[in-house]
């Protein structure tokens, strides 16, 4: 059976990748010098380019291994594997570029190098498509299948069985469930083969390649006995920790000196995602601030003439990681509006000035926050920052409230474009904010900005 030859399969895949990389390099050479393009300094010999393969193939192979491309991918997605290939080939290209900077004895064609750098990841991904298609075909015929036994009761076990059944191309088949006596089968139709004390008997009667331990948080006391029963079994053991009820944001696993550390509340905005969002914030806020500066001057004069000074309104708000900053707005209320303490603005708020009503109608009072964005205190898109004085109450009454501070506050956000602003349900706003954090992408940010512009032109804003 194919499943017994996984190491051979991975070795063949590594060999295929190496041959493919070499073929792409030589193909880039042929495309550059033998496809009708004139070489200003003549055509170099093939041997000079072939010699470079002694460095290219090992470096690319090493980077692919370090990125985990050759780790078992039975439960992985093609997209995740493509990302790994992209990172590995990018790192290999940069490493080769650095090496060539110090070794100037020979200069390769920039066009050939460019074709190679682009074609290698695409070729490797195309190879994966072919391999995955072949494996799916083999699994449909009964080859390369592995059989799993799930140990556990509750939603965690159901979640695992559901995901396995949703990916039949993985070749993993759940033969049964080990649970307490009250369970006859799972919600996915997987039969219960016995109670926890029957585990060894079930393994002796059936072929099981993987035992997936999916004990609920209330069944943790069973783990030691289950592991003891598996000590002398040949089946591989996987442990799925019950984190579904506490992992509220994106989770990840970090290796700390050989000890796996599970992050339950990771922000998605780290690394290049953070750089990408910050670059967009600087470019967007700087451009709009420069264009709107004359408008801000005129609006400031309008506020001064209609209701006096000050023109700007500063309020303490809580932002990223709970840091307090002064959020700027054009003043739209009377100067004594908060003598009774801070509060939310409401529809037809009597504290507004006449000029302030017009400013809020088009959200022009928010323009000074572009300076907060440029300074890095806010973002163009994110959960709206709340008043620092009100947060002490919110964090006591609303579960997961402080998770919204895992990203920078925004001038607009997912909750605001769905009408949740001002004196609206804080629980619904938190749900929308957490959805935004869990599903962040630059595409989602652009969508929110477009929806904000549309709703500003269409509706009356409360601020």
URLINHU-V214288 format. One record per helix or strand. SS is the DSSP state (~ for helix, > for strand). FROM is the first residue (numbers start at 1). TO is the last residue. If there is no record, write none. Layout:
# URLINHU-V214288
ss->SS from->FROM to->TO
ss->SS from->FROM to->TO
This chain:
# URLINHU-V214288
ss->~ from->2 to->33
ss->~ from->46 to->51
ss->~ from->53 to->66
ss->~ from->78 to->102
ss->~ from->110 to->140
ss->> from->146 to->151
ss->~ from->155 to->166
ss->~ from->168 to->170
ss->> from->172 to->178
ss->> from->185 to->185
ss->> from->191 to->194
ss->~ from->196 to->205
ss->> from->210 to->213
ss->~ from->217 to->229
ss->> from->236 to->239
ss->> from->250 to->256
ss->> from->259 to->266
ss->~ from->272 to->307
ss->> from->312 to->318
ss->~ from->320 to->322
ss->> from->324 to->330
ss->> from->333 to->333
ss->> from->352 to->352
ss->~ from->354 to->361
ss->~ from->364 to->366
ss->~ from->369 to->375
ss->> from->379 to->381
ss->> from->387 to->387
ss->~ from->388 to->397
ss->~ from->401 to->406
ss->> from->410 to->412
ss->~ from->416 to->418
ss->~ from->426 to->438
ss->~ from->442 to->458
